[in-house]
């Protein structure tokens, strides 16, 4: 034994069940810590793979978006300009999604 379990175990030498329980809890904490580290690593790798696939199509998205914004008529108000840009974002996303599905 080592760490807190050992120190507590030396003080509680007459209580073996309590000593074993504390040692088992210390092992559970170590395993939980390891699980958190592994899950964090897996999540980071998954996120990186997802971002790489998304960024691969970013130039296409920006080209479609820029062309769409250039072809939109002059907006009379701020809300109309936001609506135009929103429509362009939807169009660029749809084109990119179709391209991504076509390449699978």
VEXDREN-708547 format. One record per residue (C-alpha): residue number from 0; residue in three letters; chain; y, z, x. Coordinates in nm, 4 decimals. Layout:
residues N
REC_NUM_ALA_A_Y_Z_X
...
//
This chain:
residues 104
REC_0_UNK_A_0.0000_0.0000_0.0000
REC_1_UNK_A_0.3548_-0.0531_0.1051
REC_2_UNK_A_0.7054_-0.0078_-0.0193
REC_3_UNK_A_0.7952_0.2021_-0.3189
REC_4_UNK_A_0.4339_0.2333_-0.4350
REC_5_UNK_A_0.3292_0.3894_-0.1063
REC_6_UNK_A_0.6191_0.6334_-0.0973
REC_7_UNK_A_0.5584_0.7365_-0.4551
REC_8_UNK_A_0.1833_0.7467_-0.3964
REC_9_UNK_A_0.2145_0.9917_-0.1083
REC_10_UNK_A_0.4149_1.2254_-0.3275
REC_11_UNK_A_0.1776_1.1864_-0.6192
REC_12_UNK_A_-0.1450_1.2078_-0.4194
REC_13_UNK_A_-0.3196_1.4157_-0.6806
REC_14_UNK_A_-0.2665_1.1574_-0.9520
REC_15_UNK_A_-0.4701_0.8511_-0.8519
REC_16_UNK_A_-0.4334_0.6783_-1.1882
REC_17_UNK_A_-0.0549_0.6990_-1.1670
REC_18_UNK_A_-0.0651_0.5820_-0.8058
REC_19_UNK_A_-0.2784_0.2777_-0.8987
REC_20_UNK_A_-0.0543_0.2000_-1.1943
REC_21_UNK_A_0.2547_0.1987_-0.9754
REC_22_UNK_A_0.0803_-0.0214_-0.7188
REC_23_UNK_A_-0.0273_-0.2626_-0.9929
REC_24_UNK_A_0.3262_-0.2772_-1.1307
REC_25_UNK_A_0.4598_-0.3532_-0.7854
REC_26_UNK_A_0.2120_-0.6435_-0.7577
REC_27_UNK_A_0.3165_-0.7693_-1.1008
REC_28_UNK_A_0.6798_-0.7702_-0.9921
REC_29_UNK_A_0.5891_-0.9704_-0.6819
REC_30_UNK_A_0.3950_-1.2222_-0.8908
REC_31_UNK_A_0.6800_-1.2500_-1.1426
REC_32_UNK_A_0.9254_-1.3103_-0.8598
REC_33_UNK_A_0.7000_-1.5830_-0.7190
REC_34_UNK_A_0.6676_-1.7430_-1.0645
REC_35_UNK_A_1.0452_-1.7509_-1.1038
REC_36_UNK_A_1.0827_-1.9167_-0.7639
REC_37_UNK_A_0.8169_-2.1783_-0.8442
REC_38_UNK_A_0.9626_-2.2514_-1.1891
REC_39_UNK_A_1.3113_-2.2871_-1.0416
REC_40_UNK_A_1.1788_-2.5328_-0.7828
REC_41_UNK_A_0.9923_-2.7376_-1.0464
REC_42_UNK_A_1.3011_-2.7451_-1.2702
REC_43_UNK_A_1.5190_-2.8592_-0.9790
REC_44_UNK_A_1.2786_-3.1401_-0.8864
REC_45_UNK_A_1.2537_-3.2512_-1.2495
REC_46_UNK_A_1.6314_-3.2482_-1.2898
REC_47_UNK_A_1.6761_-3.4444_-0.9668
REC_48_UNK_A_1.4263_-3.7096_-1.0800
REC_49_UNK_A_1.5988_-3.7397_-1.4174
REC_50_UNK_A_1.9439_-3.7715_-1.2593
REC_51_UNK_A_1.8233_-4.0358_-1.0159
REC_52_UNK_A_1.6933_-4.2505_-1.3014
REC_53_UNK_A_2.0160_-4.2027_-1.4965
REC_54_UNK_A_2.2452_-4.2736_-1.2005
REC_55_UNK_A_2.0445_-4.5855_-1.1231
REC_56_UNK_A_2.1887_-4.7393_-1.4410
REC_57_UNK_A_2.5404_-4.5944_-1.4077
REC_58_UNK_A_2.6951_-4.9154_-1.2668
REC_59_UNK_A_2.5639_-5.1119_-1.5666
REC_60_UNK_A_2.7019_-4.8505_-1.8078
REC_61_UNK_A_3.0462_-4.8621_-1.6431
REC_62_UNK_A_3.0555_-5.2436_-1.6419
REC_63_UNK_A_2.9725_-5.2607_-2.0132
REC_64_UNK_A_3.2175_-4.9810_-2.0943
REC_65_UNK_A_3.5034_-5.1390_-1.8966
REC_66_UNK_A_3.4479_-5.4797_-2.0574
REC_67_UNK_A_3.4392_-5.3228_-2.4019
REC_68_UNK_A_3.7617_-5.1264_-2.3407
REC_69_UNK_A_3.9322_-5.4418_-2.2114
REC_70_UNK_A_3.8392_-5.6372_-2.5248
REC_71_UNK_A_3.9584_-5.3681_-2.7687
REC_72_UNK_A_4.2915_-5.4348_-2.9398
REC_73_UNK_A_4.5918_-5.2175_-2.8558
REC_74_UNK_A_4.5569_-4.8810_-3.0274
REC_75_UNK_A_4.8358_-4.7760_-3.2640
REC_76_UNK_A_4.7652_-4.4047_-3.2329
REC_77_UNK_A_4.5907_-4.1554_-3.0118
REC_78_UNK_A_4.3044_-4.1078_-3.2593
REC_79_UNK_A_4.2491_-4.4818_-3.2795
REC_80_UNK_A_4.2336_-4.5018_-2.8998
REC_81_UNK_A_3.9761_-4.2204_-2.8972
REC_82_UNK_A_3.7740_-4.4022_-3.1654
REC_83_UNK_A_3.7805_-4.7256_-2.9635
REC_84_UNK_A_3.6618_-4.5481_-2.6511
REC_85_UNK_A_3.3913_-4.3684_-2.8457
REC_86_UNK_A_3.2631_-4.7008_-2.9789
REC_87_UNK_A_3.2616_-4.8394_-2.6252
REC_88_UNK_A_3.0660_-4.5387_-2.4999
REC_89_UNK_A_2.8074_-4.5879_-2.7744
REC_90_UNK_A_2.7782_-4.9581_-2.6948
REC_91_UNK_A_2.7415_-4.8971_-2.3209
REC_92_UNK_A_2.4801_-4.6285_-2.3834
REC_93_UNK_A_2.2836_-4.8557_-2.6174
REC_94_UNK_A_2.2869_-5.1448_-2.3691
REC_95_UNK_A_2.1810_-4.9161_-2.0856
REC_96_UNK_A_1.9034_-4.7607_-2.2964
REC_97_UNK_A_1.7686_-5.1072_-2.3851
REC_98_UNK_A_1.7761_-5.2089_-2.0194
REC_99_UNK_A_1.5946_-4.8899_-1.9155
REC_100_UNK_A_1.3234_-4.9417_-2.1769
REC_101_UNK_A_1.2854_-5.3046_-2.0800
REC_102_UNK_A_1.2183_-5.2125_-1.7168
REC_103_UNK_A_0.9382_-4.9649_-1.7914
//
